[in-house]
Amino acid sequence: MFDALIIGGGAAGLSCALILGSAKPKPYAEDKKIGIIVHQRSSHLQTALFNNVLGLPPGTLGTNILKDGKKQLSNLYPHITQIDKEKVTSIEKEKDFFIVSTNKNSYRTKLAVIAVGYTSLMTIKGLEDYTEPHPREAIAKDRIWLKNTDHLIAENLYVAGTLAGWRSQFSVACGSGSHVATDILTLWNDGKHSKVHDKAIEPL
């Protein structure tokens, strides 16, 4: 049983996992079991080239971000379970948890974060009732979103990134994933607003 399971290993999903992973020293997060299904084949980062993102050297390739992001997560926060080479096929609500099924296995989780691409080819059974045309893309592109209020689709079910209704911009997707992570940390902290920052050691 996961306390939180992130579905999608693109910008939003990895950002969400990094924030949740960095919160392990916090008493309200130290015992939480967190996982991410790092399916990346449908991520738009596969063909991305970045020249306009703060902090990234011009010419950075999205494929390198995908690869290095998984390494960053495993090196810094090895307690986050990475599930690779599996694609989610359905999500089903039980009494107080979700059953997330893939083409190979099934998992149980108390919270789920959907952070996959926003194309109309996104077919995860159980999400049909929330699927609508994307509000910030041209109709001709046939993009979708999962209807939500501040990233929350239903109780304990979140969506992040372009599928949450945001535009396809790397920094926006990263921010969306981080937003969801801090909302989850706030929930775990009994509603007290929470965020995680690392600080450099100040020179003497």
C-alpha beads as a LAMMPS data file, in Angstrom:
LAMMPS data file: protein, C-alpha beads

204 atoms
203 bonds

1 atom types
1 bond types

-500.0 500.0 xlo xhi
-500.0 500.0 ylo yhi
-500.0 500.0 zlo zhi

Masses

1 110.0

Atoms # bond

1 1 1 0.000 0.000 0.000
2 1 1 1.438 3.347 -1.081
3 1 1 0.573 6.546 0.733
4 1 1 1.014 8.372 -2.590
5 1 1 1.504 7.003 -6.089
6 1 1 2.391 9.301 -8.989
7 1 1 1.463 8.190 -12.481
8 1 1 3.790 9.658 -15.109
9 1 1 7.516 10.355 -15.303
10 1 1 7.522 13.652 -17.201
11 1 1 8.124 17.172 -15.910
12 1 1 5.093 17.305 -13.602
13 1 1 5.418 13.767 -12.241
14 1 1 9.142 13.940 -11.525
15 1 1 8.817 17.395 -9.956
16 1 1 6.070 16.110 -7.681
17 1 1 8.194 13.095 -6.684
18 1 1 11.266 15.233 -5.957
19 1 1 9.349 17.514 -3.612
20 1 1 7.695 14.615 -1.797
21 1 1 11.039 12.832 -1.563
22 1 1 12.786 15.848 -0.075
23 1 1 10.225 15.978 2.753
24 1 1 11.360 12.697 4.338
25 1 1 13.071 14.457 7.309
26 1 1 9.724 15.995 8.262
27 1 1 7.889 14.063 11.014
28 1 1 4.654 14.027 9.021
29 1 1 6.353 12.506 5.953
30 1 1 9.127 10.293 7.328
31 1 1 7.099 7.068 7.284
32 1 1 5.179 7.662 4.063
33 1 1 5.553 5.122 1.273
34 1 1 5.746 6.963 -2.041
35 1 1 5.991 5.584 -5.559
36 1 1 6.100 6.844 -9.125
37 1 1 5.285 4.957 -12.303
38 1 1 7.907 6.575 -14.514
39 1 1 6.389 5.858 -17.918
40 1 1 7.894 8.495 -20.246
41 1 1 7.188 7.423 -23.812
42 1 1 4.278 9.862 -24.225
43 1 1 6.076 12.815 -22.616
44 1 1 6.495 15.857 -24.844
45 1 1 9.988 16.196 -23.392
46 1 1 11.027 13.422 -25.793
47 1 1 11.286 16.004 -28.600
48 1 1 11.898 19.186 -26.590
49 1 1 14.815 21.606 -26.936
50 1 1 15.180 24.274 -24.239
51 1 1 16.630 27.738 -24.697
52 1 1 14.196 29.795 -22.585
53 1 1 14.097 28.040 -19.192
54 1 1 15.667 29.686 -16.160
55 1 1 18.574 27.623 -14.835
56 1 1 18.873 25.289 -17.815
57 1 1 21.816 25.802 -20.209
58 1 1 20.572 26.774 -23.690
59 1 1 20.395 23.719 -25.917
60 1 1 19.316 21.333 -23.151
61 1 1 17.422 18.379 -24.565
62 1 1 14.207 17.101 -23.043
63 1 1 15.369 13.511 -23.460
64 1 1 18.307 14.265 -21.160
65 1 1 15.996 15.828 -18.576
66 1 1 13.883 12.668 -18.550
67 1 1 16.918 10.434 -18.112
68 1 1 18.721 12.654 -15.611
69 1 1 15.508 13.312 -13.668
70 1 1 15.116 9.636 -12.821
71 1 1 18.774 9.484 -11.759
72 1 1 18.370 12.599 -9.610
73 1 1 15.353 11.086 -7.901
74 1 1 17.054 7.745 -7.218
75 1 1 20.322 9.320 -6.051
76 1 1 18.796 11.906 -3.718
77 1 1 15.672 10.103 -2.555
78 1 1 16.114 6.332 -2.931
79 1 1 13.144 5.743 -0.626
80 1 1 10.877 6.741 -3.534
81 1 1 9.914 3.559 -5.391
82 1 1 10.389 3.940 -9.144
83 1 1 8.276 1.600 -11.261
84 1 1 9.643 1.471 -14.791
85 1 1 8.476 -0.069 -18.072
86 1 1 4.838 -0.244 -17.015
87 1 1 1.881 1.662 -18.457
88 1 1 -1.207 2.401 -16.397
89 1 1 -4.409 0.989 -17.858
90 1 1 -6.967 1.733 -15.141
91 1 1 -7.571 3.346 -11.772
92 1 1 -10.388 2.140 -9.559
93 1 1 -11.662 3.630 -6.295
94 1 1 -12.176 1.267 -3.386
95 1 1 -13.336 2.211 0.130
96 1 1 -10.395 4.334 1.193
97 1 1 -7.773 3.644 -1.477
98 1 1 -7.259 3.311 -5.214
99 1 1 -6.277 0.267 -7.228
100 1 1 -3.908 1.316 -10.016
101 1 1 -3.511 -1.364 -12.678
102 1 1 -0.772 -1.475 -15.305
103 1 1 -0.052 -3.769 -18.221
104 1 1 1.996 -5.896 -15.796
105 1 1 0.872 -5.378 -12.175
106 1 1 -1.598 -3.680 -9.856
107 1 1 -0.900 -1.393 -6.897
108 1 1 -2.873 0.063 -4.011
109 1 1 -2.482 3.660 -2.913
110 1 1 -4.214 6.075 -0.556
111 1 1 -3.494 9.055 -2.830
112 1 1 -2.994 9.104 -6.583
113 1 1 -1.517 11.800 -8.821
114 1 1 -2.212 11.616 -12.578
115 1 1 0.627 13.342 -14.425
116 1 1 0.609 11.894 -17.929
117 1 1 0.343 13.641 -21.296
118 1 1 -2.755 15.519 -22.399
119 1 1 -3.343 13.988 -25.806
120 1 1 -6.664 12.403 -26.651
121 1 1 -4.802 9.080 -26.793
122 1 1 -4.609 9.083 -22.993
123 1 1 -6.789 6.099 -22.076
124 1 1 -6.823 5.227 -18.386
125 1 1 -10.073 3.495 -17.536
126 1 1 -11.846 5.070 -14.588
127 1 1 -11.109 8.663 -15.618
128 1 1 -13.661 8.970 -18.424
129 1 1 -16.133 10.996 -16.359
130 1 1 -13.526 13.711 -15.742
131 1 1 -12.228 14.022 -19.316
132 1 1 -13.070 17.190 -21.276
133 1 1 -11.541 19.230 -24.133
134 1 1 -8.488 21.178 -22.960
135 1 1 -9.405 24.788 -22.040
136 1 1 -6.040 26.309 -23.034
137 1 1 -5.305 24.624 -26.357
138 1 1 -6.655 25.019 -29.874
139 1 1 -9.604 22.709 -30.545
140 1 1 -7.839 21.437 -33.677
141 1 1 -5.069 19.908 -31.549
142 1 1 -7.575 17.589 -29.828
143 1 1 -6.033 17.940 -26.363
144 1 1 -7.827 16.960 -23.154
145 1 1 -7.780 17.756 -19.463
146 1 1 -9.144 16.126 -16.335
147 1 1 -11.643 18.516 -14.818
148 1 1 -10.361 19.609 -11.430
149 1 1 -10.428 22.326 -8.804
150 1 1 -6.919 23.485 -7.894
151 1 1 -5.460 20.144 -9.105
152 1 1 -7.960 18.054 -7.135
153 1 1 -10.199 15.818 -9.278
154 1 1 -11.892 14.032 -6.398
155 1 1 -10.996 13.196 -2.824
156 1 1 -7.362 11.994 -2.743
157 1 1 -7.159 12.025 -6.548
158 1 1 -4.954 14.734 -8.055
159 1 1 -3.882 15.746 -11.552
160 1 1 -0.740 17.676 -12.482
161 1 1 0.796 19.277 -15.566
162 1 1 -0.862 19.788 -18.921
163 1 1 -3.543 17.232 -18.067
164 1 1 -4.599 19.563 -15.231
165 1 1 -5.505 22.204 -17.814
166 1 1 -2.207 24.088 -17.983
167 1 1 -0.370 25.062 -21.135
168 1 1 2.413 22.890 -22.480
169 1 1 5.336 24.838 -21.034
170 1 1 8.114 23.044 -19.159
171 1 1 8.327 25.444 -16.229
172 1 1 4.536 25.493 -15.879
173 1 1 4.357 21.698 -15.770
174 1 1 7.149 21.536 -13.171
175 1 1 5.368 24.122 -11.048
176 1 1 2.100 22.225 -11.291
177 1 1 3.731 19.028 -10.056
178 1 1 5.395 20.897 -7.196
179 1 1 2.076 22.521 -6.309
180 1 1 0.411 19.123 -5.983
181 1 1 3.295 17.834 -3.857
182 1 1 2.980 20.707 -1.386
183 1 1 -0.780 20.175 -1.225
184 1 1 -0.152 16.530 -0.313
185 1 1 2.423 17.541 2.313
186 1 1 -0.094 20.001 3.734
187 1 1 -2.671 17.209 3.927
188 1 1 -0.192 14.941 5.724
189 1 1 0.658 17.810 8.084
190 1 1 -2.941 17.984 9.341
191 1 1 -3.796 20.932 7.117
192 1 1 -0.870 23.125 8.144
193 1 1 0.551 24.711 5.004
194 1 1 3.812 22.972 4.158
195 1 1 6.689 23.330 1.709
196 1 1 10.259 22.071 1.599
197 1 1 13.345 24.183 0.883
198 1 1 16.989 23.175 1.090
199 1 1 19.370 25.923 2.181
200 1 1 23.026 26.489 1.410
201 1 1 25.345 26.762 4.398
202 1 1 26.044 30.426 5.013
203 1 1 29.741 31.396 4.906
204 1 1 31.365 32.272 8.240

Bonds

1 1 1 2
2 1 2 3
3 1 3 4
4 1 4 5
5 1 5 6
6 1 6 7
7 1 7 8
8 1 8 9
9 1 9 10
10 1 10 11
11 1 11 12
12 1 12 13
13 1 13 14
14 1 14 15
15 1 15 16
16 1 16 17
17 1 17 18
18 1 18 19
19 1 19 20
20 1 20 21
21 1 21 22
22 1 22 23
23 1 23 24
24 1 24 25
25 1 25 26
26 1 26 27
27 1 27 28
28 1 28 29
29 1 29 30
30 1 30 31
31 1 31 32
32 1 32 33
33 1 33 34
34 1 34 35
35 1 35 36
36 1 36 37
37 1 37 38
38 1 38 39
39 1 39 40
40 1 40 41
41 1 41 42
42 1 42 43
43 1 43 44
44 1 44 45
45 1 45 46
46 1 46 47
47 1 47 48
48 1 48 49
49 1 49 50
50 1 50 51
51 1 51 52
52 1 52 53
53 1 53 54
54 1 54 55
55 1 55 56
56 1 56 57
57 1 57 58
58 1 58 59
59 1 59 60
60 1 60 61
61 1 61 62
62 1 62 63
63 1 63 64
64 1 64 65
65 1 65 66
66 1 66 67
67 1 67 68
68 1 68 69
69 1 69 70
70 1 70 71
71 1 71 72
72 1 72 73
73 1 73 74
74 1 74 75
75 1 75 76
76 1 76 77
77 1 77 78
78 1 78 79
79 1 79 80
80 1 80 81
81 1 81 82
82 1 82 83
83 1 83 84
84 1 84 85
85 1 85 86
86 1 86 87
87 1 87 88
88 1 88 89
89 1 89 90
90 1 90 91
91 1 91 92
92 1 92 93
93 1 93 94
94 1 94 95
95 1 95 96
96 1 96 97
97 1 97 98
98 1 98 99
99 1 99 100
100 1 100 101
101 1 101 102
102 1 102 103
103 1 103 104
104 1 104 105
105 1 105 106
106 1 106 107
107 1 107 108
108 1 108 109
109 1 109 110
110 1 110 111
111 1 111 112
112 1 112 113
113 1 113 114
114 1 114 115
115 1 115 116
116 1 116 117
117 1 117 118
118 1 118 119
119 1 119 120
120 1 120 121
121 1 121 122
122 1 122 123
123 1 123 124
124 1 124 125
125 1 125 126
126 1 126 127
127 1 127 128
128 1 128 129
129 1 129 130
130 1 130 131
131 1 131 132
132 1 132 133
133 1 133 134
134 1 134 135
135 1 135 136
136 1 136 137
137 1 137 138
138 1 138 139
139 1 139 140
140 1 140 141
141 1 141 142
142 1 142 143
143 1 143 144
144 1 144 145
145 1 145 146
146 1 146 147
147 1 147 148
148 1 148 149
149 1 149 150
150 1 150 151
151 1 151 152
152 1 152 153
153 1 153 154
154 1 154 155
155 1 155 156
156 1 156 157
157 1 157 158
158 1 158 159
159 1 159 160
160 1 160 161
161 1 161 162
162 1 162 163
163 1 163 164
164 1 164 165
165 1 165 166
166 1 166 167
167 1 167 168
168 1 168 169
169 1 169 170
170 1 170 171
171 1 171 172
172 1 172 173
173 1 173 174
174 1 174 175
175 1 175 176
176 1 176 177
177 1 177 178
178 1 178 179
179 1 179 180
180 1 180 181
181 1 181 182
182 1 182 183
183 1 183 184
184 1 184 185
185 1 185 186
186 1 186 187
187 1 187 188
188 1 188 189
189 1 189 190
190 1 190 191
191 1 191 192
192 1 192 193
193 1 193 194
194 1 194 195
195 1 195 196
196 1 196 197
197 1 197 198
198 1 198 199
199 1 199 200
200 1 200 201
201 1 201 202
202 1 202 203
203 1 203 204
